[in-house]
Amino acid sequence: MTARLGDFVFLNAPLAWVDDEMAGEMDADLAQDLRACIKVGDVRSFDQAPRLGMIAMSEIGTKALSPGNNDPGAAIAGIRPPSCASDGS
């Protein structure tokens, strides 16, 4: 794979490479199975790209500590362990 989950990819850019050994064994069914594992869309969601959620939480925490906001409660919520954020507690 050349791109991580949630990465921006350019039109017609390769998303995966197959090495020479496997290329000899590649048939149409295997190629179709590999393509079925990749989903490309216009928008990322937190469910599809967990890293996006971590980026959003860090931005919230950073903005909460700015002089205009000064909201330490939101900043603390932004640094809670990811396990707490994912299970709803």
Backbone as JSON, one array per atom type, in Angstrom:
{
  "sequence": "MTARLGDFVFLNAPLAWVDDEMAGEMDADLAQDLRACIKVGDVRSFDQAPRLGMIAMSEIGTKALSPGNNDPGAAIAGIRPPSCASDGS",
  "N": [[0.85, -1.17, 0.0], [0.52, 2.22, -0.78], [-0.59, 4.41, 0.38], [-1.85, 5.65, 3.47], [-4.63, 4.92, 5.66], [-7.17, 7.25, 5.26], [-5.57, 9.12, 3.99], [-4.94, 11.72, 1.56], [-5.29, 11.12, -1.84], [-4.07, 11.3, -5.17], [-5.71, 11.6, -8.34], [-5.55, 8.82, -10.44], [-3.2, 7.95, -9.26], [-0.99, 5.4, -8.07], [-2.17, 3.04, -5.67], [-1.28, 0.78, -4.51], [1.42, -1.56, -4.69], [2.6, -4.42, -6.42], [4.88, -6.99, -5.88], [7.5, -8.48, -7.93], [7.55, -11.3, -7.68], [4.95, -12.01, -6.81], [3.48, -10.94, -8.86], [3.59, -12.7, -10.98], [1.85, -14.65, -10.14], [-0.53, -13.39, -10.04], [-3.89, -13.17, -10.81], [-6.96, -12.39, -12.57], [-9.08, -12.59, -10.74], [-7.83, -12.33, -8.21], [-6.76, -9.76, -8.47], [-9.14, -8.3, -8.63], [-10.18, -8.84, -6.08], [-8.28, -7.5, -4.5], [-8.72, -4.85, -5.33], [-11.29, -4.53, -4.33], [-10.84, -4.2, -1.65], [-10.19, -1.6, -1.27], [-11.42, 1.6, -0.68], [-12.44, 4.58, -2.05], [-13.25, 7.91, -1.52], [-14.95, 11.13, -1.3], [-14.93, 12.38, 1.17], [-13.6, 12.17, 4.48], [-14.37, 10.18, 7.37], [-14.8, 9.92, 10.94], [-15.14, 7.28, 11.72], [-14.02, 5.84, 9.61], [-11.4, 6.76, 9.49], [-9.53, 6.73, 12.04], [-7.34, 8.26, 12.86], [-7.99, 10.8, 12.04], [-9.85, 11.61, 13.95], [-8.16, 11.84, 16.17], [-6.56, 13.95, 15.36], [-8.48, 15.98, 15.22], [-9.24, 16.14, 17.94], [-6.83, 17.03, 19.08], [-6.63, 19.54, 17.91], [-8.87, 20.79, 19.0], [-8.15, 20.81, 21.71], [-5.88, 22.48, 21.59], [-6.96, 24.91, 20.65], [-8.67, 25.43, 22.75], [-7.04, 26.31, 24.77], [-6.2, 28.77, 23.93], [-5.71, 32.33, 24.36], [-8.11, 33.74, 23.9], [-10.18, 31.94, 24.36], [-9.6, 30.2, 26.62], [-10.35, 27.71, 27.99], [-9.98, 25.36, 30.07], [-11.24, 22.92, 30.66], [-12.16, 21.86, 28.21], [-9.69, 21.55, 27.0], [-8.52, 19.58, 28.61], [-10.26, 17.47, 28.03], [-9.47, 17.06, 25.44], [-7.03, 15.78, 25.7], [-7.52, 13.35, 26.85], [-7.13, 9.8, 27.23], [-7.15, 7.87, 24.18], [-8.7, 5.52, 24.35], [-10.71, 6.14, 26.13], [-12.15, 8.01, 24.71], [-13.12, 6.5, 22.63], [-14.86, 4.58, 23.69], [-17.0, 5.88, 24.72], [-17.02, 6.71, 27.38]],
  "CA": [[0.0, 0.0, 0.0], [1.29, 3.45, -0.85], [-1.3, 5.44, 1.13], [-2.44, 5.21, 4.73], [-6.05, 5.17, 5.83], [-7.51, 8.65, 5.41], [-4.68, 10.0, 3.23], [-5.38, 12.27, 0.28], [-4.63, 10.49, -2.98], [-4.29, 11.98, -6.43], [-6.36, 10.85, -9.4], [-4.68, 7.92, -11.21], [-1.98, 7.59, -8.52], [-1.05, 4.01, -7.58], [-2.48, 2.87, -4.25], [-0.56, -0.41, -4.04], [2.37, -2.16, -5.62], [2.74, -5.87, -6.32], [6.26, -7.31, -6.23], [7.66, -9.33, -9.12], [7.21, -12.7, -7.38], [3.5, -12.15, -6.75], [2.89, -10.53, -10.14], [3.45, -13.9, -11.8], [0.72, -15.44, -9.64], [-1.72, -12.53, -10.03], [-4.9, -13.43, -11.84], [-8.01, -11.36, -12.57], [-9.87, -12.68, -9.5], [-7.04, -11.76, -7.12], [-6.71, -8.32, -8.71], [-10.46, -7.76, -8.26], [-10.26, -8.9, -4.61], [-7.45, -6.41, -3.96], [-9.43, -3.59, -5.59], [-12.47, -4.48, -3.46], [-10.39, -3.81, -0.31], [-9.88, -0.17, -1.25], [-12.56, 2.48, -0.89], [-12.03, 5.96, -2.28], [-14.4, 8.8, -1.43], [-14.68, 12.57, -1.26], [-14.88, 12.89, 2.54], [-13.2, 11.21, 5.52], [-15.2, 10.19, 8.57], [-14.07, 9.44, 12.11], [-15.2, 5.82, 11.73], [-13.13, 5.3, 8.59], [-10.03, 7.22, 9.7], [-9.38, 7.08, 13.46], [-6.32, 9.3, 13.0], [-8.69, 12.07, 11.86], [-10.41, 11.94, 15.26], [-7.07, 12.29, 17.05], [-6.18, 15.29, 14.89], [-9.54, 16.91, 15.63], [-9.15, 16.33, 19.4], [-5.66, 17.86, 19.4], [-6.96, 20.91, 17.51], [-9.81, 21.32, 20.0], [-7.37, 21.11, 22.92], [-5.02, 23.64, 21.33], [-7.79, 26.11, 20.58], [-9.27, 25.68, 24.06], [-6.07, 27.0, 25.61], [-5.84, 30.07, 23.39], [-6.12, 33.4, 25.29], [-9.49, 34.17, 23.66], [-11.12, 30.95, 24.89], [-9.17, 29.82, 27.97], [-11.29, 26.69, 28.47], [-9.17, 24.2, 30.44], [-12.02, 21.68, 30.62], [-12.1, 21.33, 26.84], [-8.31, 21.13, 26.75], [-8.34, 18.29, 29.28], [-11.0, 16.47, 27.25], [-8.69, 16.8, 24.23], [-5.87, 14.93, 25.97], [-7.93, 12.09, 27.45], [-6.66, 8.65, 26.44], [-8.04, 7.51, 23.08], [-9.64, 4.47, 24.72], [-11.85, 6.78, 26.77], [-12.92, 8.7, 23.67], [-13.76, 5.55, 21.72], [-15.92, 3.76, 24.29], [-18.1, 6.72, 25.17], [-16.95, 7.08, 28.81]],
  "C": [[0.89, 1.24, 0.0], [0.65, 4.58, -0.04], [-1.84, 4.83, 2.42], [-3.93, 5.53, 4.74], [-6.31, 6.64, 6.07], [-6.61, 9.61, 4.65], [-5.36, 10.53, 1.98], [-4.61, 11.54, -0.81], [-5.0, 11.23, -4.26], [-4.95, 11.04, -7.42], [-5.3, 10.08, -10.19], [-3.35, 7.59, -10.52], [-2.09, 6.15, -8.05], [-1.33, 3.97, -6.09], [-1.76, 1.67, -3.65], [0.38, -0.88, -5.13], [2.4, -3.66, -5.37], [4.17, -6.21, -6.73], [6.32, -8.32, -7.37], [7.26, -10.78, -8.88], [5.7, -12.91, -7.41], [2.84, -11.81, -8.09], [2.7, -11.73, -11.06], [2.25, -14.75, -11.4], [-0.59, -14.66, -9.68], [-2.66, -12.93, -11.17], [-6.0, -12.37, -11.7], [-8.82, -11.39, -11.28], [-9.13, -12.06, -8.32], [-6.95, -10.24, -7.26], [-8.03, -7.67, -8.3], [-10.64, -7.77, -6.73], [-9.45, -7.78, -3.96], [-8.14, -5.06, -4.16], [-10.64, -3.43, -4.66], [-12.11, -4.05, -2.03], [-10.16, -2.32, -0.17], [-11.13, 0.63, -1.55], [-12.06, 3.92, -1.0], [-13.29, 6.82, -2.26], [-13.97, 10.25, -1.35], [-14.43, 13.09, 0.15], [-14.42, 11.78, 3.49], [-14.2, 11.28, 6.67], [-14.36, 9.65, 9.73], [-14.08, 7.92, 12.19], [-14.2, 5.21, 10.76], [-11.67, 5.63, 8.86], [-9.85, 7.67, 11.15], [-8.35, 8.18, 13.7], [-6.96, 10.69, 12.86], [-9.29, 12.53, 13.19], [-9.34, 12.45, 16.22], [-6.61, 13.69, 16.65], [-7.2, 16.32, 15.35], [-9.47, 17.18, 17.13], [-7.96, 17.2, 19.76], [-5.92, 19.32, 19.01], [-7.92, 21.56, 18.52], [-9.05, 21.7, 21.27], [-6.5, 22.33, 22.75], [-5.83, 24.93, 21.32], [-8.41, 26.46, 21.94], [-8.33, 26.45, 24.97], [-5.64, 28.35, 25.06], [-6.37, 31.16, 24.33], [-7.58, 33.84, 25.11], [-10.51, 33.22, 24.28], [-10.83, 30.61, 26.35], [-10.17, 28.86, 28.61], [-10.51, 25.42, 28.85], [-9.94, 22.89, 30.42], [-12.0, 21.04, 29.24], [-10.7, 20.85, 26.5], [-8.04, 19.78, 27.4], [-9.06, 17.19, 28.52], [-10.23, 16.11, 25.98], [-7.5, 15.91, 24.45], [-6.22, 13.64, 26.69], [-7.39, 10.94, 26.63], [-7.66, 8.29, 25.34], [-9.06, 6.44, 23.45], [-10.88, 5.06, 25.38], [-12.75, 7.45, 25.73], [-13.69, 7.7, 22.81], [-14.88, 4.75, 22.35], [-17.05, 4.57, 24.89], [-18.06, 7.11, 26.64], [-16.25, 8.39, 29.03]]
}
